[in-house]
């Protein structure tokens, strides 16, 4: 008997999300900024400086023009050696504009931000152009740069904040805490890019200090706090916790490593008004799992991106030789 190949596709019950085609990453995250140009976009927790959406969109274009002026061309690779800061965001978005490593010049960042935003040729973008090269921890090997494209990051962000039933439920009234390093995919993707797309304000802390963090949450009425278990533990055990009004928090997210039940219960008790969630960010965007299916044949399951419109595909052979 000849083997018969069958394919089963299991689709999510949620409606498909519209993924913009042909847009570069910076255009996608700023697609709706005209609705709130004067709204705070970036808040520098170190000095209180506030950048509106209009400020950030314009300055990112100026940075792109400045990069062009010093010889950065489409396809070049730019290394960002920066702490979490507004400059990180502006440099990243400016590089996205250039679709592009700097030469041996040493320039003050202001020389980029003061460039003429109109003095820049428009590159031809391809959705498959690499826009980010975050380095993974290596897991079982050496650290490796993961090539993330405009299309890949847009698709991943869209699944988290767009559509009728987004995973993150960010909205333009939120103030999102960013105490995590922006060079890590957690902060780069699920805080910076998702926050910009949603029109939220992003409160940036260059380094973690629990007392200062609690004060900033109270001062700026932070509504979403994406953290990692060690930060959550420090918050839960802080003797200053009850000295601050943290009632603005509506969501606390922990990621990077598992959150133990004891700590989870403690956080729930201290923030009863907030939803607590655990997240796992996969830098590779797509996940492939090999499992042994019933019977003698190995099944291949591709679960796509494990968020809203998940497609589960099983390919196998039915019958016997």
Secondary structure, DSSP 8 states (H G I E B T S, - for coil): ---EEEEEEEE-SS------SS--HHHHHTTTGGGSTTSEEEEETTT--EEEHHHHHHHHHHHHHHHHHTT--TT--------SSHHHHHHHHHHHHHT----S----THHHHTS-TTSS------TTSEEEEEE---TTSS--EEEEEHHHHHHHHHHHHSSSS-SS---TT-EEEE-S-TTSHHHIIIIIIHHHHHT-EEEE-SS--HHHHHHHHHHHT--EEEE-HHHHHHHHH-TTGGGS--TT--EEEEESS---HHHHHHHHHH-TTSEEEEE---TTSS-EEEEE-SSSSEEEEE--SSSTT-EEEEEEEES--
